[in-house]
């Protein structure tokens, strides 16, 4: 069965809808998810617009290009990476990811497990040409992978990806997974699984496929 995409997919990629003034009431931004998450994303949109890199319509879609091809999508991802890398959020996240990987590794592994990651597997990344959340989540994992000295291979699967998105990912040195593995990939070497929009069944499948001490230590 195809994997779920939780509330993000169900809410049409978490797009924003601007509500105009109505008889004295202040305008409001409506977004799925928590108010704190909506505030963070609103601030990020405003910052990106001020920087002149992107122009977003109220739906959260890029209106700077009528029909974006692979080259335009690559530039969007790269621009987002440049902006994200400078944020306090990412600087803190980079440290937390490294610490988390070190804690999850076996006792014979060097302290900084980030050094050992050989593969990055991404399930459920979403359509990054139409979803701001997906764009940021893709930029995030590409930055994390870039920090890894072994230059791990990056493999991505999501049935919603368009032809242009797949071509853009290839330019960004990502390899497409051509079949729906249903999360049942066995970890061959130290593997970071990145599953931002996936339902619990995919996590269950992943753990079941690797339910052996010699394999679990590689996840």
PyMOL commands that set and color helices and strands:
alter all, ss='L'
color gray80, all
select helices_A, chain A and resi 6-10+35-51+70-85+88-104+113-116+132-146+163-171+200-209+213-216
alter helices_A, ss='H'
color red, helices_A
select strands_A, chain A and resi 17-19+28-30+119-123+153-157+174-176+191-194
alter strands_A, ss='S'
color yellow, strands_A
deselect
rebuild
show_as cartoon
